[in-house]
Amino acid sequence: MNTEAGHATVPVDLRLYGLLDVGVCGGDADYLARMAAEAASGGCTLLQYREKTISNARETVARLRRIHAALQGTGVPLLMNDRVDLALAAGLEGVHLGQEDLHPADARRLLGRGAIVGLTVKNAAQADELYRLPVDYACIGGVFSTTSKNNPDPPVGLDGLNRIVFRARLARGPGLPVGAIAGIDRSNAAATIGAGADGIALISALFGTGRDVAARARDLRGVVDGALAARGSA
C-alpha cells in the first residue's frame, strides 16, 4: 500500500469520544479502567488515553493495559494520544496524532492497516491536506474555550467548525468521520452536531466529577443521536 496516498479500512464511530486525560482523571490505573468501562457501558463509541507529560513509560504502558483489559468485550476501541510506540507496546487499537506528532504516514507504516489513526485538525488549510493522509478520522478543535487543555489558538466556534468540516469533506469525501473537541458539553453538543460534526470528544463533561459516568455517557449519547437524526445522518 502507498501510505502517503492510501487510507486504512477501519470503520470509526466518533459519536461519543471519551478522553481519559490523567490531568483530569488522575493516574490510578484501576480508577481509569473503571471510568473507561462505565463510559463504554453508557454508550461511548471510542476512547482515548491522554498523558501529555510521561515521566515513566513503563508505568504508562501498565495503565494502558489495565484500561484496555477493562474494555475487552465492549467493542469500544482504545487509542493512545501522540505516542505510537506506547500504543504498539500496549496492544491498543490505534493512536490519535496532533499536527506536530509523528506523521500519519509513518504511524500507519508502523501500526498497519488494521489500526485506527486519527488526526487533530485546527484550520481549513490542515483540512485541505486530508486528501493525502492515511487517517481514519479527523477531530477539529478547539471549538469552544476549555480548561482541560492549553490551546494557544482561539476557539473556532460553530461557524469555524462548519467551514473546516466543509473543507475536510472536499478533501476526503463524505466517508471520513469528522469529530469536534474542546469545551463541548450537554449544552452545546446538539449545536456542534448541527454544525457538521459526526461526533463529539469530551473530557470534563464526561469524566470531570468521576461520578455517574455511565449515566452521563448515556445522556450525551442520546443528545448526539437525536441531533444526528435531526440532521438526517443517523
Contacts in CASP RR format, 6 or more apart in sequence:
PFRMAT RR
TARGET T0000
AUTHOR 0000-0000-0000
METHOD contacts of the structure
MODEL  1
MNTEAGHATVPVDLRLYGLLDVGVCGGDADYLARMAAEAASGGCTLLQYR
EKTISNARETVARLRRIHAALQGTGVPLLMNDRVDLALAAGLEGVHLGQE
DLHPADARRLLGRGAIVGLTVKNAAQADELYRLPVDYACIGGVFSTTSKN
NPDPPVGLDGLNRIVFRARLARGPGLPVGAIAGIDRSNAAATIGAGADGI
ALISALFGTGRDVAARARDLRGVVDGALAARGSA
1 113 0 8 1.000
3 105 0 8 1.000
3 108 0 8 1.000
3 109 0 8 1.000
3 134 0 8 1.000
4 105 0 8 1.000
4 132 0 8 1.000
4 134 0 8 1.000
5 132 0 8 1.000
5 134 0 8 1.000
6 134 0 8 1.000
7 134 0 8 1.000
7 135 0 8 1.000
7 136 0 8 1.000
7 172 0 8 1.000
8 108 0 8 1.000
8 112 0 8 1.000
8 113 0 8 1.000
8 114 0 8 1.000
8 115 0 8 1.000
8 116 0 8 1.000
8 117 0 8 1.000
8 134 0 8 1.000
8 135 0 8 1.000
8 136 0 8 1.000
9 113 0 8 1.000
9 114 0 8 1.000
10 113 0 8 1.000
10 114 0 8 1.000
10 115 0 8 1.000
10 116 0 8 1.000
10 136 0 8 1.000
12 46 0 8 1.000
12 77 0 8 1.000
12 116 0 8 1.000
12 118 0 8 1.000
12 136 0 8 1.000
12 137 0 8 1.000
12 177 0 8 1.000
13 45 0 8 1.000
13 46 0 8 1.000
13 177 0 8 1.000
14 45 0 8 1.000
14 46 0 8 1.000
14 137 0 8 1.000
14 139 0 8 1.000
14 177 0 8 1.000
14 178 0 8 1.000
14 179 0 8 1.000
14 197 0 8 1.000
14 198 0 8 1.000
14 199 0 8 1.000
14 201 0 8 1.000
15 45 0 8 1.000
15 198 0 8 1.000
15 199 0 8 1.000
15 200 0 8 1.000
15 221 0 8 1.000
15 224 0 8 1.000
15 225 0 8 1.000
15 228 0 8 1.000
16 43 0 8 1.000
16 44 0 8 1.000
16 45 0 8 1.000
16 46 0 8 1.000
16 199 0 8 1.000
16 200 0 8 1.000
16 202 0 8 1.000
16 217 0 8 1.000
16 220 0 8 1.000
16 221 0 8 1.000
16 224 0 8 1.000
17 44 0 8 1.000
17 45 0 8 1.000
17 46 0 8 1.000
17 47 0 8 1.000
17 48 0 8 1.000
17 139 0 8 1.000
17 179 0 8 1.000
17 181 0 8 1.000
17 199 0 8 1.000
17 200 0 8 1.000
17 201 0 8 1.000
17 202 0 8 1.000
18 39 0 8 1.000
18 44 0 8 1.000
18 46 0 8 1.000
18 47 0 8 1.000
18 48 0 8 1.000
18 201 0 8 1.000
18 202 0 8 1.000
18 203 0 8 1.000
18 206 0 8 1.000
18 207 0 8 1.000
19 47 0 8 1.000
19 48 0 8 1.000
19 50 0 8 1.000
19 81 0 8 1.000
19 181 0 8 1.000
19 201 0 8 1.000
19 202 0 8 1.000
19 203 0 8 1.000
19 207 0 8 1.000
20 32 0 8 1.000
20 35 0 8 1.000
20 36 0 8 1.000
20 47 0 8 1.000
20 48 0 8 1.000
20 49 0 8 1.000
20 50 0 8 1.000
20 67 0 8 1.000
20 207 0 8 1.000
21 50 0 8 1.000
21 51 0 8 1.000
21 148 0 8 1.000
21 149 0 8 1.000
21 203 0 8 1.000
21 207 0 8 1.000
22 32 0 8 1.000
22 50 0 8 1.000
22 51 0 8 1.000
23 51 0 8 1.000
24 148 0 8 1.000
24 203 0 8 1.000
24 204 0 8 1.000
24 207 0 8 1.000
24 208 0 8 1.000
25 31 0 8 1.000
25 32 0 8 1.000
25 35 0 8 1.000
25 207 0 8 1.000
25 208 0 8 1.000
25 210 0 8 1.000
26 32 0 8 1.000
27 51 0 8 1.000
27 63 0 8 1.000
29 62 0 8 1.000
29 63 0 8 1.000
29 66 0 8 1.000
29 67 0 8 1.000
30 66 0 8 1.000
32 49 0 8 1.000
32 63 0 8 1.000
32 66 0 8 1.000
32 67 0 8 1.000
33 66 0 8 1.000
33 67 0 8 1.000
33 69 0 8 1.000
33 70 0 8 1.000
34 70 0 8 1.000
35 207 0 8 1.000
35 210 0 8 1.000
35 213 0 8 1.000
36 47 0 8 1.000
36 67 0 8 1.000
36 70 0 8 1.000
36 71 0 8 1.000
36 76 0 8 1.000
36 78 0 8 1.000
37 70 0 8 1.000
37 71 0 8 1.000
37 74 0 8 1.000
38 213 0 8 1.000
38 214 0 8 1.000
38 217 0 8 1.000
39 47 0 8 1.000
39 76 0 8 1.000
39 206 0 8 1.000
39 207 0 8 1.000
39 213 0 8 1.000
39 214 0 8 1.000
39 217 0 8 1.000
40 47 0 8 1.000
40 71 0 8 1.000
40 74 0 8 1.000
40 75 0 8 1.000
40 76 0 8 1.000
41 74 0 8 1.000
41 214 0 8 1.000
41 217 0 8 1.000
42 213 0 8 1.000
42 214 0 8 1.000
42 215 0 8 1.000
42 217 0 8 1.000
42 218 0 8 1.000
42 221 0 8 1.000
43 217 0 8 1.000
43 218 0 8 1.000
43 221 0 8 1.000
44 76 0 8 1.000
44 206 0 8 1.000
44 217 0 8 1.000
44 221 0 8 1.000
45 76 0 8 1.000
45 221 0 8 1.000
46 76 0 8 1.000
46 77 0 8 1.000
46 79 0 8 1.000
47 67 0 8 1.000
47 71 0 8 1.000
47 76 0 8 1.000
47 77 0 8 1.000
47 78 0 8 1.000
47 79 0 8 1.000
48 78 0 8 1.000
48 79 0 8 1.000
48 80 0 8 1.000
48 81 0 8 1.000
48 96 0 8 1.000
48 201 0 8 1.000
49 63 0 8 1.000
49 64 0 8 1.000
49 67 0 8 1.000
49 78 0 8 1.000
49 79 0 8 1.000
49 80 0 8 1.000
49 81 0 8 1.000
49 92 0 8 1.000
50 81 0 8 1.000
50 82 0 8 1.000
51 60 0 8 1.000
51 81 0 8 1.000
52 81 0 8 1.000
52 82 0 8 1.000
54 60 0 8 1.000
54 83 0 8 1.000
54 86 0 8 1.000
57 85 0 8 1.000
57 86 0 8 1.000
60 86 0 8 1.000
61 86 0 8 1.000
61 89 0 8 1.000
61 90 0 8 1.000
64 78 0 8 1.000
64 80 0 8 1.000
64 86 0 8 1.000
64 87 0 8 1.000
64 89 0 8 1.000
64 90 0 8 1.000
64 91 0 8 1.000
64 92 0 8 1.000
65 90 0 8 1.000
65 91 0 8 1.000
67 78 0 8 1.000
68 78 0 8 1.000
68 90 0 8 1.000
68 91 0 8 1.000
68 92 0 8 1.000
71 78 0 8 1.000
77 92 0 8 1.000
77 93 0 8 1.000
77 94 0 8 1.000
77 116 0 8 1.000
78 92 0 8 1.000
78 93 0 8 1.000
78 94 0 8 1.000
79 87 0 8 1.000
79 92 0 8 1.000
79 93 0 8 1.000
79 94 0 8 1.000
79 95 0 8 1.000
79 96 0 8 1.000
79 116 0 8 1.000
79 118 0 8 1.000
80 86 0 8 1.000
80 87 0 8 1.000
80 90 0 8 1.000
80 92 0 8 1.000
80 94 0 8 1.000
80 95 0 8 1.000
80 96 0 8 1.000
81 95 0 8 1.000
81 96 0 8 1.000
82 95 0 8 1.000
82 96 0 8 1.000
82 97 0 8 1.000
82 98 0 8 1.000
82 101 0 8 1.000
83 95 0 8 1.000
84 95 0 8 1.000
84 102 0 8 1.000
84 106 0 8 1.000
84 107 0 8 1.000
84 110 0 8 1.000
84 111 0 8 1.000
87 94 0 8 1.000
87 95 0 8 1.000
87 111 0 8 1.000
87 115 0 8 1.000
88 110 0 8 1.000
88 111 0 8 1.000
93 115 0 8 1.000
93 116 0 8 1.000
94 111 0 8 1.000
94 115 0 8 1.000
94 116 0 8 1.000
94 117 0 8 1.000
95 107 0 8 1.000
95 111 0 8 1.000
95 115 0 8 1.000
95 116 0 8 1.000
95 117 0 8 1.000
95 118 0 8 1.000
96 118 0 8 1.000
96 119 0 8 1.000
96 120 0 8 1.000
96 139 0 8 1.000
97 104 0 8 1.000
97 107 0 8 1.000
97 117 0 8 1.000
97 118 0 8 1.000
97 119 0 8 1.000
97 120 0 8 1.000
97 135 0 8 1.000
98 119 0 8 1.000
98 120 0 8 1.000
99 119 0 8 1.000
99 120 0 8 1.000
99 121 0 8 1.000
99 122 0 8 1.000
99 126 0 8 1.000
104 117 0 8 1.000
104 118 0 8 1.000
104 119 0 8 1.000
104 133 0 8 1.000
104 134 0 8 1.000
104 135 0 8 1.000
105 133 0 8 1.000
105 134 0 8 1.000
107 117 0 8 1.000
108 115 0 8 1.000
108 117 0 8 1.000
108 134 0 8 1.000
111 117 0 8 1.000
116 136 0 8 1.000
116 137 0 8 1.000
117 134 0 8 1.000
117 135 0 8 1.000
117 136 0 8 1.000
118 135 0 8 1.000
118 136 0 8 1.000
118 137 0 8 1.000
118 138 0 8 1.000
118 139 0 8 1.000
119 130 0 8 1.000
119 133 0 8 1.000
119 135 0 8 1.000
119 137 0 8 1.000
119 138 0 8 1.000
119 139 0 8 1.000
120 138 0 8 1.000
120 139 0 8 1.000
120 140 0 8 1.000
120 141 0 8 1.000
120 181 0 8 1.000
121 127 0 8 1.000
121 130 0 8 1.000
121 138 0 8 1.000
121 139 0 8 1.000
121 140 0 8 1.000
121 141 0 8 1.000
121 164 0 8 1.000
121 168 0 8 1.000
122 140 0 8 1.000
122 141 0 8 1.000
122 142 0 8 1.000
122 153 0 8 1.000
122 156 0 8 1.000
123 156 0 8 1.000
123 164 0 8 1.000
124 163 0 8 1.000
124 164 0 8 1.000
124 167 0 8 1.000
127 138 0 8 1.000
127 140 0 8 1.000
127 164 0 8 1.000
127 165 0 8 1.000
127 167 0 8 1.000
127 168 0 8 1.000
127 171 0 8 1.000
128 167 0 8 1.000
128 170 0 8 1.000
128 171 0 8 1.000
129 171 0 8 1.000
130 138 0 8 1.000
130 168 0 8 1.000
130 171 0 8 1.000
130 172 0 8 1.000
130 176 0 8 1.000
131 171 0 8 1.000
131 172 0 8 1.000
135 176 0 8 1.000
136 176 0 8 1.000
136 177 0 8 1.000
137 176 0 8 1.000
137 177 0 8 1.000
137 178 0 8 1.000
137 179 0 8 1.000
138 168 0 8 1.000
138 176 0 8 1.000
138 177 0 8 1.000
138 178 0 8 1.000
138 179 0 8 1.000
139 178 0 8 1.000
139 179 0 8 1.000
139 180 0 8 1.000
139 181 0 8 1.000
139 201 0 8 1.000
140 156 0 8 1.000
140 161 0 8 1.000
140 164 0 8 1.000
140 165 0 8 1.000
140 168 0 8 1.000
140 178 0 8 1.000
140 179 0 8 1.000
140 180 0 8 1.000
140 181 0 8 1.000
140 197 0 8 1.000
141 151 0 8 1.000
141 155 0 8 1.000
141 156 0 8 1.000
141 161 0 8 1.000
141 180 0 8 1.000
141 181 0 8 1.000
141 182 0 8 1.000
142 151 0 8 1.000
142 153 0 8 1.000
142 155 0 8 1.000
142 156 0 8 1.000
142 157 0 8 1.000
142 180 0 8 1.000
142 181 0 8 1.000
142 182 0 8 1.000
142 183 0 8 1.000
143 155 0 8 1.000
143 156 0 8 1.000
143 157 0 8 1.000
143 158 0 8 1.000
143 161 0 8 1.000
143 180 0 8 1.000
143 181 0 8 1.000
143 182 0 8 1.000
143 183 0 8 1.000
143 184 0 8 1.000
143 192 0 8 1.000
144 155 0 8 1.000
144 157 0 8 1.000
144 182 0 8 1.000
144 183 0 8 1.000
144 184 0 8 1.000
144 188 0 8 1.000
145 155 0 8 1.000
145 182 0 8 1.000
145 183 0 8 1.000
146 182 0 8 1.000
146 183 0 8 1.000
146 203 0 8 1.000
146 204 0 8 1.000
147 204 0 8 1.000
148 182 0 8 1.000
148 183 0 8 1.000
148 203 0 8 1.000
148 204 0 8 1.000
149 182 0 8 1.000
149 203 0 8 1.000
151 182 0 8 1.000
155 182 0 8 1.000
156 164 0 8 1.000
158 191 0 8 1.000
158 192 0 8 1.000
158 195 0 8 1.000
159 195 0 8 1.000
160 195 0 8 1.000
161 180 0 8 1.000
161 192 0 8 1.000
161 195 0 8 1.000
161 196 0 8 1.000
161 197 0 8 1.000
162 195 0 8 1.000
162 196 0 8 1.000
165 178 0 8 1.000
165 195 0 8 1.000
165 196 0 8 1.000
165 197 0 8 1.000
168 176 0 8 1.000
168 178 0 8 1.000
169 176 0 8 1.000
169 178 0 8 1.000
177 198 0 8 1.000
177 199 0 8 1.000
178 196 0 8 1.000
178 197 0 8 1.000
178 198 0 8 1.000
179 197 0 8 1.000
179 198 0 8 1.000
179 199 0 8 1.000
179 200 0 8 1.000
179 201 0 8 1.000
180 192 0 8 1.000
180 195 0 8 1.000
180 197 0 8 1.000
180 199 0 8 1.000
180 200 0 8 1.000
180 201 0 8 1.000
181 200 0 8 1.000
181 201 0 8 1.000
183 204 0 8 1.000
183 205 0 8 1.000
184 192 0 8 1.000
184 200 0 8 1.000
184 201 0 8 1.000
184 202 0 8 1.000
184 205 0 8 1.000
185 202 0 8 1.000
185 204 0 8 1.000
185 205 0 8 1.000
186 205 0 8 1.000
186 219 0 8 1.000
186 220 0 8 1.000
186 223 0 8 1.000
189 200 0 8 1.000
189 220 0 8 1.000
189 223 0 8 1.000
189 224 0 8 1.000
189 227 0 8 1.000
190 223 0 8 1.000
190 224 0 8 1.000
190 226 0 8 1.000
190 227 0 8 1.000
190 230 0 8 1.000
192 199 0 8 1.000
192 200 0 8 1.000
192 227 0 8 1.000
193 199 0 8 1.000
193 200 0 8 1.000
193 224 0 8 1.000
193 227 0 8 1.000
193 228 0 8 1.000
193 231 0 8 1.000
194 227 0 8 1.000
194 230 0 8 1.000
194 231 0 8 1.000
196 231 0 8 1.000
198 228 0 8 1.000
198 233 0 8 1.000
199 224 0 8 1.000
199 228 0 8 1.000
200 220 0 8 1.000
200 224 0 8 1.000
202 220 0 8 1.000
205 216 0 8 1.000
205 220 0 8 1.000
206 213 0 8 1.000
206 216 0 8 1.000
206 217 0 8 1.000
206 220 0 8 1.000
207 213 0 8 1.000
225 234 0 8 1.000
226 234 0 8 1.000
228 234 0 8 1.000
END
